Amino acid sequence: MKLLLLPLLIVWTMFLPGCGRDLEPAPIPTEILSHMEGMVGEWDVTGSQGEDSFSGGERIWLTGGNTVMIQEGYYEFRDGVMENYVIVSGWDGAASVIRVRGFTSEGYMWDGQWNSLMNGKWLGTASGDEAVFDVGENSMKYVEKSGEIRWESNFTRKRTVE
């Protein structure tokens, strides 16, 4: 009797919502893919967190069929503290958004998502706070406000010699 129930249970779970692969996720839109490709490269970074200023650098590349973006960099704060970070952003075809996860050498972690892309700007959230990432050909600007503290990062593309 028990042996007969197992196959029935397996078949029944296949029809539960979210099980199986009959709903295909949306492919990454070409405008989002193109936008991510434009961010690839090496960048100098300056910015502020509240009253504290910082400078640093970042390298961005794509992987996973160009649907995942890796940002690896560092910030050196005015008081000499250096913090390394990695940010992984990837296309979530089921929700049609870019999901973001970030981690730092100081143990900070955040998550967020880019909900839309308008006129070269990502609009979304970082750990529940509103965030905007304005991307140009040779400059980018990221702004997020958490309570009374505003984080702003300004990026300038490094020139490479060919």
Residue, then its C-alpha position, 0 to 999 in steps of 0.5 A: m500500500k505504501l509503495l502505491l502512495l509514493p508514485l501518486l504523491i510524486v505525480w500529484t506534486m508535479f501539478l502544484p503551482g511552481c512545480g515543473r517547468d511548463l512556465e518559461p521565464a522571460p528572456i532578458p530584454t535586449e535594452i537591459l542586456s545592452h545597458m549591462e554591456g555598457m557598464v563593463g570595464e574599469w572605473d575610478v570611484t569617489g563618493s560619500q556616505g553621510e559626512d564621510s567621503f571615500s575613493g576607490g575603484e571597481r571592475i565590472w564584467l558579465t558572465g552567465g550568458n551575459t545575464v549576470m553582472i559582477q562588480e568587484g571593487y574597494y572603497e578607501f574612506r577618509d579615515g584610512v579604512m579600506e573596504n572590499y566588496v563584490i556585487v552580483s546582479g542577475w536577470d530573474g526571468a520569472a519576475s522580469v527584474i534584475r536581482v542584486r546581492g552585495f557583500t563587503s570585507e567588513g561583513y555587510m550584506w545587502d540585497g535589492q533589485w532593479n525594477s525598471l530601466m528608464n533613460g539610462k537609469w536603473l530604478g529600484t531598491a537596496s535593502g528596502d531603500e529607494a536607489v537609482f543608478d544612472v549609467g552613461e558612456n564614461s560616467m555612472k552615479y549611484v544614489e541611495k538614501s537610508g533614513e537620514i544617511r545618503w550614499e552617493s558613488n560617482f564613477t569615471r571610466k578608466r582610460t585604457v591604452e590599446 
